[in-house]
Amino acid sequence: RAVGLTQLSFAEFAAWLAEHPETRAIIDTKRETVKILNKIARDFPKLRGQIIPQIYTFPQYTLVAKAGFKDILLTLYASSYTDAAILKFAATHRLVAVAMPAARASRGKLPAALQTQGVFVYAHLVDTPALKEKLAALGVSGFYTALLEPASTLALSL
């Protein structure tokens, strides 16, 4: 158990989300993605607008959208899709975001091309200000981090 954090069952988390309608949560299941998301859609249908499912493969998109989820995030860390395939998929499917390892974001034009298509781009793990600045210049807009604090927090702590 982590200090300062509270573990919740999904039912407890769903109750918390219902009390905080302005909150949206990315759901990362790692496995059995479609099965778990179908259960969430069935058991907690009112929360579908607050939940952003993270999918790992193109075929998962249709199944998750069929369950009623509108904002879907495609993650690339476990895939071998080419940049061209990802851009083609993003052009024909409504993605709220694409997340990718920082190394992949650093080596090509994929973040900027996705941004041009209106897709928000996340990179992970980004634990230094220098890497964050480099990736932002390449078209990355969001960062998964274990160490960096939001700029507003840093400004308050100075």
C-alpha positions in Angstrom: 0.0 0.0 0.0 1.4 3.4 -1.0 1.6 6.1 1.6 -1.0 8.8 1.0 -3.0 6.8 -1.5 -6.2 4.9 -1.0 -7.0 1.7 -2.9 -10.6 1.5 -4.2 -12.7 -1.2 -5.7 -14.1 -0.3 -9.0 -17.5 0.2 -7.5 -16.0 2.7 -5.0 -14.1 4.4 -7.8 -17.4 4.6 -9.8 -19.2 6.2 -6.9 -16.3 8.7 -6.6 -16.6 9.5 -10.3 -20.3 10.0 -10.0 -19.7 12.6 -7.3 -17.1 14.3 -9.5 -18.7 14.6 -13.0 -15.9 17.0 -14.1 -13.4 14.2 -13.7 -12.3 11.9 -16.5 -10.2 8.8 -16.0 -8.0 6.8 -18.4 -8.6 3.1 -17.8 -5.6 0.9 -18.6 -6.5 -2.8 -18.1 -3.4 -4.4 -19.6 -5.3 -7.6 -20.5 -8.9 -8.6 -21.3 -9.5 -5.0 -22.3 -12.7 -5.5 -24.2 -14.2 -7.9 -21.6 -13.5 -5.4 -18.8 -14.8 -2.4 -20.6 -18.0 -4.2 -21.6 -18.5 -5.0 -17.9 -18.0 -1.3 -17.0 -20.4 -0.2 -19.8 -23.0 -2.7 -18.6 -22.6 -2.1 -14.8 -21.9 1.6 -14.8 -23.4 3.0 -18.1 -23.7 6.6 -16.9 -19.9 6.7 -16.4 -19.0 6.0 -20.1 -18.6 9.7 -20.8 -16.0 10.0 -17.9 -14.0 7.0 -18.8 -11.3 7.0 -21.5 -10.5 3.4 -22.4 -6.9 2.7 -23.4 -6.7 0.2 -26.3 -3.7 -1.6 -27.5 -4.8 -2.8 -31.0 -6.8 -1.4 -33.9 -9.4 -4.2 -33.7 -10.2 -3.3 -30.1 -11.4 0.1 -31.2 -14.6 -1.1 -32.8 -15.4 -3.4 -29.9 -14.9 -0.6 -27.3 -16.8 2.0 -29.4 -19.7 -0.5 -29.7 -19.8 -0.6 -25.9 -20.6 3.1 -26.0 -17.3 4.7 -25.2 -16.7 7.8 -27.3 -13.2 9.0 -26.2 -10.7 6.3 -26.9 -6.9 6.4 -26.4 -4.6 4.2 -28.4 -1.4 3.3 -26.7 1.6 2.2 -28.8 4.1 0.7 -26.3 3.0 -2.9 -26.9 2.5 -2.6 -30.7 4.6 -2.7 -33.7 2.4 -0.6 -35.9 4.2 1.7 -38.4 3.8 5.4 -38.3 1.9 5.2 -41.6 -0.5 2.6 -40.3 -1.2 4.7 -37.1 -1.8 7.9 -39.1 -4.2 6.0 -41.5 -6.0 4.6 -38.5 -6.2 8.0 -36.8 -7.6 9.6 -39.9 -10.5 7.1 -40.0 -11.2 6.6 -36.3 -12.0 9.2 -33.6 -9.1 9.0 -31.1 -9.0 11.3 -28.2 -5.3 10.7 -27.9 -2.4 8.4 -28.7 0.2 7.5 -26.1 3.7 6.3 -27.0 7.1 5.7 -25.4 9.3 8.8 -25.2 11.9 7.0 -27.4 9.4 6.6 -30.2 8.1 10.1 -29.9 11.8 11.3 -30.1 12.8 9.6 -33.3 10.2 10.6 -35.9 7.5 12.9 -37.1 4.6 10.9 -35.7 3.6 13.3 -32.8 3.5 16.3 -35.1 1.5 14.4 -37.8 -1.0 13.2 -35.2 -1.3 16.7 -33.8 -2.0 17.9 -37.3 -4.9 15.4 -37.4 -6.3 16.8 -34.2 -5.1 13.9 -32.0 -3.7 14.8 -28.6 -0.3 13.0 -28.1 1.1 11.7 -24.8 4.6 10.4 -24.2 5.9 8.2 -21.4 7.9 8.1 -19.2 9.2 11.7 -19.2 11.1 12.4 -16.0 13.4 15.3 -16.9 12.5 18.9 -18.0 14.9 18.6 -20.9 13.2 15.6 -22.3 9.8 17.2 -21.8 10.9 20.3 -23.7 12.4 18.2 -26.5 9.2 16.2 -26.9 6.9 19.3 -26.7 8.9 20.8 -29.6 8.1 17.6 -31.6 4.4 17.8 -31.0 3.8 15.9 -27.8 1.3 17.7 -25.6 0.9 15.4 -22.5 3.5 13.6 -20.4 3.3 10.6 -18.2 5.8 11.1 -15.4 6.9 9.8 -12.0 9.0 12.8 -11.1 8.0 16.0 -12.7 5.5 18.3 -11.1 3.0 20.5 -13.0 4.5 24.0 -13.7 1.9 25.6 -11.4 3.1 23.4 -8.5 6.7 24.2 -9.2 6.0 27.9 -9.3 4.3 27.7 -5.9 7.1 25.8 -4.3 9.9 28.3 -5.3 
